[in-house]
Amino acid sequence: MKRYRLIICIASTFLILTSCGQKEIHRETVEKPDKKITVLDQVDKDGKIEVKDVQDINGVRAFQFLNENTMIVSKENKQFRSQDFGSKEVYAQNLATYNLKNKSTFVLHPSNEIQHAPKLSPNGKYLFYKVAKGEDTFGYIMNVQTKETVKIKDALLYPSSGEWLNNSEVMFITMEGKLYKANIKGEAEQLLHRDERILDAVKGIDGIYYIGVNNQLFFLHNEKTDPEKIRDDVVSIIPSPNGKQLALVQQKDAQTRTLSITDLKGSEAFQLALSTQIFGVSWSPDGSKLAYNFISEKEGDKGIFIADGLTGDVTHLNVNLDYAADQLAWSPSGNKLVASSFTQNQVHTYIIFLK
């Protein structure tokens, strides 16, 4: 399999840097307006990121690793035909585990419903997920071992929100834009009492980061009642695993987004990317690397990139995947990266083995 690294140098504010090994390497340079792309073949084994192998799984949508060799996925359950989408042949989508070694799946909670967006508790004992019923989305919490499931009471959820606060409480945003938390018994209460609508929220050290109207980023300390404004124009925020850095995606204008690594106050250490779309951002378990999907409609560059969290060096993975549908997910070791996409109405999952 061909392996390569992509170096992009732009005279404007977009600067992506990468480094190479010491031995001689074949270089092929392609000129484009206002930038130069250098493709490096046969990268030296100097600790830099390389793609060892890629496995394509058809009909499975992967979300998260349960352990090094097992993923949480969703797939069609043809025991049921969903009734929520008219006359079209649409089957239930159920969450399952997928074993990478024997390629087997095990459905966790067979049901005639659309299950999606699962999130494991930090100790791996509980699974928070959502069920779409028509235009409404409901939240559920499952005991992974017993498969016992409870519905979160009195709450309609925003489809893409949800994060564990600890091993027994999960927070989410309602359709009304209010931030709530629920315990493993399904009992819910409002977590943040603000008048404005909340668009997204994540757990930080000693508090919560949240994005309000006009994409303003705030931090609310656990011991304070008034939030601190951090930055404007923030689309998404992804704290590093140790909570000491932030990855911020910002909307600069209608066609431009940036990805930056900052400190906890939003002061920028360096900018990784500037493009039309940046999504799927995910830290490696040890916080040393940041993976993201990058699309530049203007320049035609796209794909999955991995950045070094300390230096900003970036590697473009040699994977035939342009558009990832979900957040990229790392295995516990950091040696595997998983991405899902939709091609011709078919879902595919790509397991990227790194070395």
C-alpha positions as a Markdown table, in Angstrom:
| # | Residue | x | y | z |
|---|---|---|---|---|
| 1 | Met | 0.0 | 0.0 | 0.0 |
| 2 | Lys | 1.4 | 3.4 | -0.9 |
| 3 | Arg | 2.1 | 5.6 | 2.1 |
| 4 | Tyr | 2.7 | 9.4 | 1.9 |
| 5 | Arg | 2.8 | 12.6 | 3.8 |
| 6 | Leu | 1.4 | 15.8 | 2.5 |
| 7 | Ile | 3.1 | 19.2 | 3.1 |
| 8 | Ile | 1.0 | 22.3 | 2.3 |
| 9 | Cys | 2.7 | 25.7 | 2.3 |
| 10 | Ile | 0.5 | 28.7 | 1.7 |
| 11 | Ala | 1.6 | 32.4 | 1.6 |
| 12 | Ser | -1.5 | 33.5 | 3.4 |
| 13 | Thr | -2.6 | 32.6 | 7.0 |
| 14 | Phe | -3.1 | 28.9 | 6.2 |
| 15 | Leu | 0.1 | 27.1 | 7.3 |
| 16 | Ile | 0.3 | 23.3 | 7.8 |
| 17 | Leu | 3.7 | 21.9 | 8.7 |
| 18 | Thr | 5.2 | 18.5 | 8.7 |
| 19 | Ser | 8.6 | 16.9 | 9.0 |
| 20 | Cys | 10.3 | 14.0 | 7.4 |
| 21 | Gly | 12.9 | 11.4 | 8.3 |
| 22 | Gln | 16.6 | 11.7 | 7.6 |
| 23 | Lys | 17.0 | 9.2 | 4.8 |
| 24 | Glu | 16.6 | 10.2 | 1.1 |
| 25 | Ile | 13.0 | 10.1 | 0.0 |
| 26 | His | 11.4 | 10.5 | -3.4 |
| 27 | Arg | 9.6 | 13.8 | -3.8 |
| 28 | Glu | 6.9 | 14.8 | -6.3 |
| 29 | Thr | 5.9 | 18.5 | -6.3 |
| 30 | Val | 2.6 | 19.8 | -7.7 |
| 31 | Glu | 2.1 | 23.5 | -8.2 |
| 32 | Lys | -1.2 | 25.1 | -7.4 |
| 33 | Pro | -2.3 | 28.8 | -7.2 |
| 34 | Asp | -0.6 | 30.3 | -4.1 |
| 35 | Lys | 0.6 | 27.0 | -2.7 |
| 36 | Lys | 2.8 | 24.0 | -3.3 |
| 37 | Ile | 2.0 | 20.4 | -2.4 |
| 38 | Thr | 4.8 | 17.9 | -1.9 |
| 39 | Val | 4.0 | 14.2 | -1.7 |
| 40 | Leu | 6.6 | 12.1 | 0.1 |
| 41 | Asp | 6.7 | 8.4 | -0.7 |
| 42 | Gln | 8.3 | 5.7 | 1.6 |
| 43 | Val | 8.5 | 7.8 | 4.7 |
| 44 | Asp | 11.3 | 6.7 | 7.1 |
| 45 | Lys | 10.3 | 4.8 | 10.2 |
| 46 | Asp | 11.2 | 7.7 | 12.5 |
| 47 | Gly | 8.2 | 7.6 | 14.9 |
| 48 | Lys | 6.1 | 9.6 | 12.5 |
| 49 | Ile | 2.6 | 8.5 | 11.6 |
| 50 | Glu | 2.1 | 6.0 | 8.8 |
| 51 | Val | -0.9 | 4.0 | 7.6 |
| 52 | Lys | -0.2 | 0.2 | 8.0 |
| 53 | Asp | -3.6 | -1.1 | 6.7 |
| 54 | Val | -7.2 | -0.1 | 6.1 |
| 55 | Gln | -10.2 | -2.3 | 6.5 |
| 56 | Asp | -13.5 | -1.4 | 4.9 |
| 57 | Ile | -16.7 | -2.7 | 6.5 |
| 58 | Asn | -19.9 | -2.3 | 4.5 |
| 59 | Gly | -23.2 | -1.7 | 6.2 |
| 60 | Val | -21.8 | -0.8 | 9.6 |
| 61 | Arg | -21.6 | 2.7 | 11.1 |
| 62 | Ala | -18.9 | 2.8 | 13.8 |
| 63 | Phe | -19.0 | 5.3 | 16.7 |
| 64 | Gln | -16.6 | 4.4 | 19.5 |
| 65 | Phe | -14.2 | 1.6 | 20.7 |
| 66 | Leu | -15.4 | -0.5 | 23.5 |
| 67 | Asn | -11.9 | -1.9 | 23.8 |
| 68 | Glu | -8.9 | -2.4 | 21.6 |
| 69 | Asn | -10.6 | -5.0 | 19.4 |
| 70 | Thr | -14.3 | -4.2 | 19.8 |
| 71 | Met | -16.3 | -1.2 | 18.5 |
| 72 | Ile | -19.8 | 0.1 | 19.2 |
| 73 | Val | -21.6 | 0.3 | 15.8 |
| 74 | Ser | -25.0 | 0.6 | 14.4 |
| 75 | Lys | -26.4 | -1.6 | 11.6 |
| 76 | Glu | -29.7 | -2.5 | 10.0 |
| 77 | Asn | -31.8 | -5.0 | 11.9 |
| 78 | Lys | -34.0 | -6.7 | 9.2 |
| 79 | Gln | -36.1 | -8.4 | 11.8 |
| 80 | Phe | -37.9 | -5.1 | 11.9 |
| 81 | Arg | -39.1 | -2.6 | 9.3 |
| 82 | Ser | -39.3 | 0.9 | 10.6 |
| 83 | Gln | -42.7 | 2.6 | 10.2 |
| 84 | Asp | -41.4 | 6.2 | 10.5 |
| 85 | Phe | -40.4 | 6.8 | 6.9 |
| 86 | Gly | -43.4 | 6.2 | 4.8 |
| 87 | Ser | -43.5 | 3.5 | 2.1 |
| 88 | Lys | -39.7 | 3.3 | 1.6 |
| 89 | Glu | -38.1 | 0.1 | 2.7 |
| 90 | Val | -36.3 | 1.4 | 5.8 |
| 91 | Tyr | -35.2 | -1.0 | 8.5 |
| 92 | Ala | -34.5 | -0.5 | 12.1 |
| 93 | Gln | -31.0 | 0.7 | 13.0 |
| 94 | Asn | -29.8 | -1.0 | 16.2 |
| 95 | Leu | -26.6 | -0.5 | 18.2 |
| 96 | Ala | -24.3 | -3.5 | 18.3 |
| 97 | Thr | -20.7 | -4.5 | 19.1 |
| 98 | Tyr | -18.4 | -5.4 | 16.3 |
| 99 | Asn | -15.4 | -7.7 | 16.9 |
| 100 | Leu | -12.4 | -6.8 | 14.7 |
| 101 | Lys | -10.8 | -10.2 | 15.0 |
| 102 | Asn | -13.7 | -12.5 | 14.0 |
| 103 | Lys | -15.8 | -9.8 | 12.3 |
| 104 | Ser | -18.9 | -10.7 | 14.3 |
| 105 | Thr | -21.6 | -8.4 | 15.5 |
| 106 | Phe | -23.9 | -8.7 | 18.5 |
| 107 | Val | -27.0 | -6.5 | 18.7 |
| 108 | Leu | -27.2 | -4.9 | 22.2 |
| 109 | His | -30.9 | -4.0 | 22.3 |
| 110 | Pro | -33.0 | -5.5 | 19.4 |
| 111 | Ser | -35.9 | -3.1 | 18.7 |
| 112 | Asn | -37.9 | -1.6 | 15.9 |
| 113 | Glu | -36.3 | 1.8 | 16.3 |
| 114 | Ile | -33.5 | 4.1 | 15.0 |
| 115 | Gln | -30.7 | 4.0 | 17.7 |
| 116 | His | -27.7 | 6.2 | 17.3 |
| 117 | Ala | -25.1 | 8.5 | 18.8 |
| 118 | Pro | -23.9 | 6.2 | 21.6 |
| 119 | Lys | -21.5 | 7.4 | 24.3 |
| 120 | Leu | -19.7 | 5.1 | 26.8 |
| 121 | Ser | -19.3 | 6.2 | 30.4 |
| 122 | Pro | -15.7 | 6.6 | 31.4 |
| 123 | Asn | -15.6 | 3.2 | 33.2 |
| 124 | Gly | -17.3 | 1.5 | 30.2 |
| 125 | Lys | -20.2 | 0.2 | 32.3 |
| 126 | Tyr | -23.0 | 2.3 | 30.8 |
| 127 | Leu | -24.0 | 3.4 | 27.3 |
| 128 | Phe | -25.9 | 6.6 | 26.7 |
| 129 | Tyr | -27.7 | 6.7 | 23.3 |
| 130 | Lys | -30.5 | 8.2 | 21.4 |
| 131 | Val | -33.6 | 6.9 | 19.6 |
| 132 | Ala | -35.2 | 8.9 | 16.8 |
| 133 | Lys | -39.0 | 8.6 | 16.6 |
| 134 | Gly | -40.3 | 10.8 | 13.8 |
| 135 | Glu | -39.1 | 14.3 | 14.5 |
| 136 | Asp | -38.4 | 13.6 | 18.2 |
| 137 | Thr | -35.3 | 12.3 | 19.8 |
| 138 | Phe | -35.3 | 10.5 | 23.2 |
| 139 | Gly | -32.4 | 9.5 | 25.4 |
| 140 | Tyr | -31.7 | 6.1 | 26.9 |
| 141 | Ile | -29.0 | 4.7 | 29.3 |
| 142 | Met | -28.0 | 1.0 | 29.0 |
| 143 | Asn | -26.1 | -1.2 | 31.4 |
| 144 | Val | -23.5 | -2.7 | 29.1 |
| 145 | Gln | -23.2 | -5.9 | 31.1 |
| 146 | Thr | -26.9 | -6.7 | 31.8 |
| 147 | Lys | -28.4 | -4.8 | 28.8 |
| 148 | Glu | -31.0 | -3.3 | 31.1 |
| 149 | Thr | -32.1 | 0.0 | 29.6 |
| 150 | Val | -33.9 | 3.0 | 31.1 |
| 151 | Lys | -35.4 | 6.0 | 29.3 |
| 152 | Ile | -34.4 | 9.5 | 30.4 |
| 153 | Lys | -37.6 | 11.0 | 31.8 |
| 154 | Asp | -39.4 | 14.1 | 30.5 |
| 155 | Ala | -36.8 | 15.2 | 28.0 |
| 156 | Leu | -36.7 | 15.6 | 24.2 |
| 157 | Leu | -33.0 | 15.7 | 23.2 |
| 158 | Tyr | -31.1 | 17.6 | 20.6 |
| 159 | Pro | -29.9 | 14.8 | 18.2 |
| 160 | Ser | -26.2 | 15.5 | 18.3 |
| 161 | Ser | -25.6 | 16.4 | 22.0 |
| 162 | Gly | -24.5 | 14.3 | 24.9 |
| 163 | Glu | -21.4 | 13.7 | 27.1 |
| 164 | Trp | -20.7 | 11.9 | 30.4 |
| 165 | Leu | -19.9 | 14.1 | 33.4 |
| 166 | Asn | -18.8 | 11.1 | 35.4 |
| 167 | Asn | -19.5 | 7.4 | 35.7 |
| 168 | Ser | -23.1 | 7.9 | 36.7 |
| 169 | Glu | -24.3 | 11.2 | 35.1 |
| 170 | Val | -24.6 | 12.3 | 31.5 |
| 171 | Met | -25.3 | 15.8 | 30.3 |
| 172 | Phe | -27.2 | 16.7 | 27.1 |
| 173 | Ile | -29.0 | 19.6 | 25.4 |
| 174 | Thr | -32.8 | 19.6 | 25.0 |
| 175 | Met | -34.6 | 20.7 | 21.9 |
| 176 | Glu | -35.4 | 23.9 | 23.7 |
| 177 | Gly | -31.7 | 24.6 | 24.0 |
| 178 | Lys | -31.4 | 23.9 | 27.7 |
| 179 | Leu | -28.6 | 22.0 | 29.3 |
| 180 | Tyr | -29.7 | 19.0 | 31.5 |
| 181 | Lys | -28.1 | 16.1 | 33.2 |
| 182 | Ala | -29.5 | 12.6 | 33.9 |
| 183 | Asn | -28.4 | 9.8 | 36.2 |
| 184 | Ile | -28.3 | 6.1 | 35.4 |
| 185 | Lys | -31.9 | 5.7 | 36.7 |
| 186 | Gly | -33.1 | 8.1 | 33.9 |
| 187 | Glu | -33.9 | 11.0 | 36.3 |
| 188 | Ala | -33.2 | 14.3 | 34.7 |
| 189 | Glu | -32.7 | 17.8 | 36.0 |
| 190 | Gln | -31.6 | 21.1 | 34.5 |
| 191 | Leu | -27.8 | 21.6 | 34.9 |
| 192 | Leu | -27.3 | 25.1 | 33.7 |
| 193 | His | -29.9 | 27.8 | 34.3 |
| 194 | Arg | -29.4 | 30.4 | 31.5 |
| 195 | Asp | -31.9 | 32.3 | 29.5 |
| 196 | Glu | -30.1 | 32.1 | 26.2 |
| 197 | Arg | -30.2 | 29.0 | 24.0 |
| 198 | Ile | -27.2 | 26.7 | 24.4 |
| 199 | Leu | -25.9 | 25.1 | 21.1 |
| 200 | Asp | -23.2 | 22.8 | 22.5 |
| 201 | Ala | -21.5 | 21.9 | 25.8 |
| 202 | Val | -18.5 | 19.9 | 27.0 |
| 203 | Lys | -17.0 | 19.1 | 30.3 |
| 204 | Gly | -13.8 | 21.0 | 31.3 |
| 205 | Ile | -11.6 | 21.1 | 34.3 |
| 206 | Asp | -13.7 | 22.3 | 37.2 |
| 207 | Gly | -16.5 | 23.5 | 35.0 |
| 208 | Ile | -18.4 | 23.4 | 31.7 |
| 209 | Tyr | -17.6 | 25.0 | 28.4 |
| 210 | Tyr | -20.7 | 25.9 | 26.4 |
| 211 | Ile | -21.5 | 27.6 | 23.1 |
| 212 | Gly | -24.3 | 30.1 | 23.2 |
| 213 | Val | -26.1 | 32.2 | 20.6 |
| 214 | Asn | -23.9 | 33.9 | 17.9 |
| 215 | Asn | -21.4 | 31.1 | 18.5 |
| 216 | Gln | -19.9 | 32.7 | 21.6 |
| 217 | Leu | -17.9 | 30.3 | 23.8 |
| 218 | Phe | -18.2 | 30.6 | 27.6 |
| 219 | Phe | -16.8 | 28.8 | 30.6 |
| 220 | Leu | -18.8 | 28.3 | 33.8 |
| 221 | His | -16.7 | 27.3 | 36.8 |
| 222 | Asn | -18.3 | 24.9 | 39.2 |
| 223 | Glu | -18.0 | 27.4 | 42.0 |
| 224 | Lys | -19.3 | 30.5 | 40.2 |
| 225 | Thr | -22.7 | 31.6 | 38.9 |
| 226 | Asp | -21.5 | 33.9 | 36.1 |
| 227 | Pro | -19.9 | 32.5 | 33.0 |
| 228 | Glu | -16.6 | 33.8 | 31.6 |
| 229 | Lys | -16.6 | 34.6 | 27.8 |
| 230 | Ile | -13.7 | 32.9 | 26.1 |
| 231 | Arg | -14.0 | 33.5 | 22.3 |
| 232 | Asp | -16.3 | 34.4 | 19.5 |
| 233 | Asp | -17.3 | 32.5 | 16.4 |
| 234 | Val | -16.7 | 29.0 | 17.9 |
| 235 | Val | -18.4 | 26.1 | 16.1 |
| 236 | Ser | -17.1 | 23.3 | 18.2 |
| 237 | Ile | -14.8 | 22.7 | 21.2 |
| 238 | Ile | -12.9 | 19.6 | 22.0 |
| 239 | Pro | -10.9 | 19.5 | 25.2 |
| 240 | Ser | -7.8 | 17.3 | 25.3 |
| 241 | Pro | -8.0 | 14.2 | 27.5 |
| 242 | Asn | -6.0 | 15.8 | 30.3 |
| 243 | Gly | -8.1 | 18.9 | 30.0 |
| 244 | Lys | -5.1 | 21.2 | 29.6 |
| 245 | Gln | -5.6 | 22.1 | 25.9 |
| 246 | Leu | -8.6 | 23.0 | 23.7 |
| 247 | Ala | -9.1 | 22.2 | 20.0 |
| 248 | Leu | -11.4 | 25.0 | 18.6 |
| 249 | Val | -13.2 | 25.0 | 15.3 |
| 250 | Gln | -14.1 | 28.6 | 14.4 |
| 251 | Gln | -16.3 | 30.1 | 11.7 |
| 252 | Lys | -14.4 | 33.0 | 10.2 |
| 253 | Asp | -16.9 | 33.7 | 7.4 |
| 254 | Ala | -19.6 | 31.8 | 5.3 |
| 255 | Gln | -16.9 | 29.7 | 3.5 |
| 256 | Thr | -14.0 | 29.6 | 6.0 |
| 257 | Arg | -13.4 | 27.6 | 9.2 |
| 258 | Thr | -10.2 | 27.3 | 11.2 |
| 259 | Leu | -8.9 | 24.6 | 13.6 |
| 260 | Ser | -6.6 | 25.8 | 16.4 |
| 261 | Ile | -5.1 | 24.4 | 19.5 |
| 262 | Thr | -5.4 | 26.9 | 22.4 |
| 263 | Asp | -4.9 | 27.0 | 26.2 |
| 264 | Leu | -7.9 | 26.9 | 28.5 |
| 265 | Lys | -8.5 | 30.6 | 28.1 |
| 266 | Gly | -8.7 | 30.4 | 24.3 |
| 267 | Ser | -5.3 | 31.9 | 23.7 |
| 268 | Glu | -4.1 | 30.3 | 20.4 |
| 269 | Ala | -0.9 | 28.3 | 20.5 |
| 270 | Phe | -1.0 | 27.5 | 16.7 |
| 271 | Gln | -3.5 | 27.2 | 13.9 |
| 272 | Leu | -3.6 | 23.8 | 12.3 |
| 273 | Ala | -6.0 | 24.3 | 9.4 |
| 274 | Leu | -8.1 | 26.8 | 7.4 |
| 275 | Ser | -10.7 | 25.4 | 5.1 |
| 276 | Thr | -14.3 | 25.2 | 4.0 |
| 277 | Gln | -15.2 | 22.4 | 6.4 |
| 278 | Ile | -13.4 | 20.9 | 9.4 |
| 279 | Phe | -15.2 | 18.3 | 11.3 |
| 280 | Gly | -14.8 | 14.9 | 13.1 |
| 281 | Val | -12.1 | 16.4 | 15.4 |
| 282 | Ser | -10.9 | 13.9 | 18.0 |
| 283 | Trp | -7.9 | 13.7 | 20.4 |
| 284 | Ser | -5.9 | 10.5 | 20.7 |
| 285 | Pro | -6.3 | 8.8 | 24.2 |
| 286 | Asp | -3.0 | 10.1 | 25.4 |
| 287 | Gly | -3.7 | 13.7 | 24.1 |
| 288 | Ser | -0.6 | 13.7 | 21.9 |
| 289 | Lys | -2.4 | 13.8 | 18.5 |
| 290 | Leu | -5.5 | 15.4 | 17.0 |
| 291 | Ala | -7.3 | 13.7 | 14.1 |
| 292 | Tyr | -9.8 | 15.6 | 11.9 |
| 293 | Asn | -11.5 | 15.6 | 8.5 |
| 294 | Phe | -10.6 | 18.5 | 6.2 |
| 295 | Ile | -12.4 | 19.7 | 3.1 |
| 296 | Ser | -11.3 | 22.7 | 1.0 |
| 297 | Glu | -13.8 | 23.3 | -1.8 |
| 298 | Lys | -11.6 | 26.1 | -3.2 |
| 299 | Glu | -8.3 | 24.3 | -3.3 |
| 300 | Gly | -9.7 | 20.7 | -3.8 |
| 301 | Asp | -7.8 | 19.4 | -0.8 |
| 302 | Lys | -9.6 | 16.9 | 1.5 |
| 303 | Gly | -9.2 | 13.9 | 3.6 |
| 304 | Ile | -8.2 | 12.8 | 7.1 |
| 305 | Phe | -5.3 | 14.5 | 8.8 |
| 306 | Ile | -3.5 | 13.8 | 12.1 |
| 307 | Ala | -1.7 | 16.7 | 13.9 |
| 308 | Asp | 0.9 | 16.6 | 16.6 |
| 309 | Gly | -0.7 | 18.3 | 19.7 |
| 310 | Leu | 2.6 | 19.9 | 20.7 |
| 311 | Thr | 4.4 | 20.9 | 17.5 |
| 312 | Gly | 1.5 | 21.3 | 15.1 |
| 313 | Asp | 3.1 | 18.9 | 12.6 |
| 314 | Val | 0.4 | 17.4 | 10.3 |
| 315 | Thr | 0.2 | 14.2 | 8.4 |
| 316 | His | -2.3 | 13.6 | 5.6 |
| 317 | Leu | -3.4 | 9.9 | 5.8 |
| 318 | Asn | -3.3 | 7.9 | 2.6 |
| 319 | Val | -6.9 | 6.7 | 2.9 |
| 320 | Asn | -9.5 | 6.8 | 0.2 |
| 321 | Leu | -12.1 | 8.6 | 2.4 |
| 322 | Asp | -13.1 | 12.2 | 1.7 |
| 323 | Tyr | -16.1 | 12.8 | 3.8 |
| 324 | Ala | -16.5 | 11.3 | 7.3 |
| 325 | Ala | -20.0 | 11.2 | 8.7 |
| 326 | Asp | -19.2 | 11.2 | 12.4 |
| 327 | Gln | -16.5 | 12.2 | 14.8 |
| 328 | Leu | -13.3 | 10.2 | 14.2 |
| 329 | Ala | -12.7 | 7.6 | 17.0 |
| 330 | Trp | -9.4 | 6.3 | 18.4 |
| 331 | Ser | -8.8 | 2.8 | 19.9 |
| 332 | Pro | -7.5 | 2.9 | 23.5 |
| 333 | Ser | -3.9 | 2.2 | 22.3 |
| 334 | Gly | -4.0 | 5.0 | 19.7 |
| 335 | Asn | -2.9 | 2.6 | 17.0 |
| 336 | Lys | -6.3 | 2.5 | 15.3 |
| 337 | Leu | -8.5 | 5.2 | 13.9 |
| 338 | Val | -12.1 | 4.6 | 12.8 |
| 339 | Ala | -14.2 | 6.7 | 10.4 |
| 340 | Ser | -17.6 | 6.2 | 8.8 |
| 341 | Ser | -19.0 | 7.6 | 5.6 |
| 342 | Phe | -22.0 | 7.3 | 3.3 |
| 343 | Thr | -21.5 | 6.4 | -0.3 |
| 344 | Gln | -24.3 | 5.8 | -2.7 |
| 345 | Asn | -26.8 | 5.5 | 0.2 |
| 346 | Gln | -24.6 | 2.8 | 1.8 |
| 347 | Val | -22.7 | 3.3 | 5.1 |
| 348 | His | -19.1 | 2.2 | 5.2 |
| 349 | Thr | -16.7 | 2.1 | 8.2 |
| 350 | Tyr | -13.0 | 2.4 | 7.6 |
| 351 | Ile | -10.6 | 1.0 | 10.3 |
| 352 | Ile | -7.3 | 2.7 | 9.8 |
| 353 | Phe | -4.3 | 0.8 | 11.3 |
| 354 | Leu | -1.5 | 3.1 | 12.2 |
| 355 | Lys | 2.2 | 2.6 | 12.9 |
